[in-house]
Amino acid sequence: MDGFGVSLAFWVLAAITLVAAGGVMVSRNLLHAVLFLILTFVGVAGFFVLLSADFIAMAQVIIYVGAIAVLVLFAVLLTPRASRDNGETRWALPGMLLAVCLAAICLFVIHDTAWKTRDGVPQGLSASDLGTALLTTWVVPFEIASVLLTAALVGAIMLTRSPEEEAEDALA
């Protein structure tokens, strides 16, 4: 995939994704941070589309945008209003310094590594092979993960219920 359109799409997606990720970090309102996180996930899915990994792009949208981000959004909306704003912290400056140091180390490693490349089409699993593996070899871990996520969602809802709602359910 070469050409001006692909390069333009990459740079637009990179700008949107980085601005949205920055919005997650600097947002003082948790609701706005979650909305920026959803935009970041969609940007990452766009990168997968540019890499011709359509299945992974759809999995990114379905799993992260459709499940994880919505779960976090519900968790934010179900918690009391008082704990929804991010306050100032004395750890902001050390955290930024640590992030800059880690970014510098990562950039150094990326630049210094001799990356091996392959000619031709890479061989790998197809979506059909992945589906077969999930429903035969990995069916038990797949089902355990789904039960655990459902239990976590029900537990989060039960923890946020007020005493008035508990009393109403006891009467009904």
Residue pairs with C-beta under 8 A, 6 or more apart in sequence:
1 50
1 52
6 50
9 46
9 50
10 47
10 50
13 43
13 46
13 47
13 50
14 43
16 39
16 43
16 46
17 39
17 40
17 43
17 44
17 46
17 47
20 36
20 37
20 39
20 40
20 43
21 36
21 40
23 32
23 33
23 36
23 39
24 33
24 36
24 37
24 40
27 33
27 36
27 86
28 85
28 86
29 84
29 85
29 86
30 76
30 84
30 85
30 86
31 73
31 76
31 77
31 84
33 86
34 69
34 72
34 73
34 76
37 69
37 72
38 65
38 69
38 73
41 60
41 61
41 64
41 65
41 68
41 69
42 61
42 65
44 60
44 64
45 57
45 58
45 60
45 61
45 64
45 65
46 57
48 54
48 56
48 57
48 60
49 57
55 127
55 130
67 149
71 153
74 153
74 156
75 156
76 84
78 156
78 157
78 160
79 160
125 133
134 142
135 142
